[in-house]
Structure formats: structure tokens, C-alpha cells
Amino acid sequence: MKPKMARKNLLGRSDIRNAVITVLMESNFPSDNAVLNEADFVFQYNCELESGGHESFIRWQSHEILQIGITPYLAKLIEILEKIEAVEYASILKKYGEQMWALYIALENNEISEESYYEVINQADKEYFDLNDKIYDLISIYFVNIHTQLIDIE
């Protein structure tokens, strides 16, 4: 059952973005709602990157990645990023995703030095941050487009 919200509280893009984020924060995952799962997936990606770059993203998503494997995980995330037209962000994951994961596992197993790991992480982070937070607007537009699939408007 979708949460209900008054139209008067959803007047602008930031209102809608905040409402969708509230729905995401109050939901249990995985959900039966594919759109909700997709929105959460891309939102978590953005949050992790903004809070600590690719290192944070890999560390906090490692449980999920271990469950389904890096290739399917990246394919799913890249598909969603391309769907919301965040193609530059998808390109970074295509370029560095599997390598970052392999280096993360190697670092966790004490098989490589931290410098080797951070060399790739720092390059991916540089490319991400050089995009000047375009993803914020793309996610906001996406949330506006899907909000009625997640929220009943009164």
C-alpha cells in the first residue's frame, strides 16, 4: 500500500524529491514494488558517493555485491543510471567498477597495498566529482517522474 500525501505538500521538484526520499527511508527492501527498489538503488548509490566516494560506496554495498556478484550488481546499477540519463556516471562504473571491487577484495585479504586500491578509487572519485553533481538534478527529475507510482496523491 502506497503512502498518501496531500497535493499541496508536493508543489515543486524539491517537495517531490523529499517526499520520495521519505518513502524510501520508511520502506523495507527488497520490496514487491520494482519502481521503489529501482529508486532506492540509485538513491543509495548517490548517497554513498556523496558521503565518502567510491570507497564508501563499495564498503557499504559489499554485502549486497557479495550476495549477487559484482557483474550483475553493476549491470543493474548501470541500467538504472542510463535510464535516468546519468550516462556519465554509468560510464565511470563501466570503466572502474569491477576493478574497484577486485582491488577491494584483494585489500581485504591483505594481497595488495592500500596505495594500489586508492589509486583507482581516487581516479574514479575525480571523474565522479568532475561532473559537478549533475546526478542530483537527474535523480530529482526521475523522482518527479515516478512519484505517483510510489505515493497516492490526495
C-alpha positions in Angstrom: 0.0 0.0 0.0 1.4 3.4 -1.0 1.6 6.2 1.5 -0.8 9.1 1.0 0.3 12.7 0.7 -1.6 15.9 0.0 -1.1 17.6 -3.4 -0.5 20.9 -1.6 2.7 19.4 0.0 4.1 18.4 -3.4 4.2 21.6 -5.3 7.8 21.7 -6.5 10.6 19.4 -7.5 12.3 19.6 -4.1 9.0 18.8 -2.3 8.6 15.8 -4.5 12.2 14.7 -4.1 11.9 15.0 -0.4 8.6 13.1 -0.3 10.1 10.2 -2.4 13.2 10.1 -0.1 10.8 9.9 2.9 9.0 7.0 1.2 12.4 5.3 0.6 13.5 5.8 4.1 10.3 4.3 5.5 10.2 1.3 3.2 11.6 -2.2 3.6 13.8 -3.6 0.9 13.6 -5.5 -1.2 10.1 -4.5 -1.9 7.4 -6.0 -4.2 7.4 -2.6 -6.0 10.1 -2.7 -8.7 10.0 1.1 -9.1 10.6 1.6 -5.4 13.5 -0.9 -5.5 15.0 0.9 -8.5 14.6 4.4 -6.9 16.3 3.1 -3.7 19.1 1.5 -5.7 20.0 4.8 -7.4 19.4 6.9 -4.3 21.7 4.7 -2.2 24.4 4.9 -4.9 24.2 8.7 -4.8 24.2 8.9 -1.0 27.2 6.7 -0.7 29.2 8.6 -3.3 28.4 11.9 -1.8 29.3 10.7 1.8 32.6 9.1 1.0 33.2 8.5 -2.6 33.6 5.1 -4.3 35.4 3.7 -1.2 32.2 4.3 0.9 30.0 3.0 -1.9 31.9 -0.3 -2.2 32.2 -0.8 1.5 28.6 -0.1 2.3 27.3 -2.1 -0.6 29.7 -5.0 -0.2 27.1 -7.3 1.4 24.7 -6.8 -1.5 27.5 -7.2 -4.0 28.7 -10.4 -2.4 25.1 -11.8 -2.5 24.5 -11.2 -6.2 28.0 -10.8 -7.6 29.7 -7.7 -8.9 28.8 -8.2 -12.6 25.0 -8.4 -12.0 25.2 -5.7 -9.4 26.9 -3.3 -11.7 24.7 -4.2 -14.6 21.6 -3.4 -12.6 23.0 -0.1 -11.3 24.3 0.9 -14.8 20.9 0.1 -16.3 19.2 2.4 -13.8 21.7 5.2 -14.3 21.3 5.0 -18.1 17.5 5.0 -17.7 17.7 8.3 -15.8 20.2 9.7 -18.3 23.1 9.6 -15.9 25.3 8.1 -18.7 28.5 9.8 -17.5 28.1 8.1 -14.1 27.3 4.8 -15.7 30.4 5.2 -17.8 32.5 5.6 -14.6 31.1 2.3 -13.2 31.7 0.6 -16.5 35.3 1.8 -16.5 36.2 1.2 -12.9 33.5 -0.9 -11.2 34.9 -4.4 -11.5 38.4 -3.2 -11.0 37.5 -1.3 -7.8 35.7 -4.4 -6.5 38.6 -6.7 -7.2 41.0 -4.4 -5.5 38.7 -4.0 -2.5 38.6 -7.8 -2.1 42.4 -8.0 -2.6 42.9 -5.3 0.0 40.6 -7.0 2.5 42.6 -10.2 2.0 45.9 -8.3 2.5 47.0 -9.2 -1.0 47.7 -5.6 -2.2 48.8 -2.3 -0.7 46.3 0.4 0.1 48.1 2.6 -2.4 47.1 0.3 -5.3 43.5 0.4 -4.1 43.3 4.1 -3.6 44.9 4.9 -6.9 41.9 3.5 -8.8 39.4 4.8 -6.2 40.8 8.3 -6.4 40.6 8.3 -10.2 37.0 7.2 -10.2 36.2 9.8 -7.5 37.8 12.5 -9.5 35.8 11.6 -12.6 32.6 11.5 -10.5 33.2 14.8 -8.8 34.3 16.5 -12.0 30.6 16.0 -13.1 29.7 18.7 -10.6 26.8 16.9 -9.1 24.7 16.6 -12.3 23.3 13.4 -10.8 21.4 15.4 -8.2 19.2 17.0 -10.9 18.8 13.8 -12.8 17.6 11.9 -9.7 15.3 14.8 -8.9 13.8 14.6 -12.3 13.5 10.9 -12.1 11.7 11.1 -8.7 9.3 13.7 -10.2 8.5 11.2 -13.0 7.9 8.3 -10.7 6.4 9.8 -7.6 2.8 8.9 -8.4 3.9 5.2 -8.6 5.2 5.5 -5.0 2.7 7.9 -3.4 -1.0 8.3 -3.5 -1.8 12.0 -4.1 -4.9 13.3 -2.3 
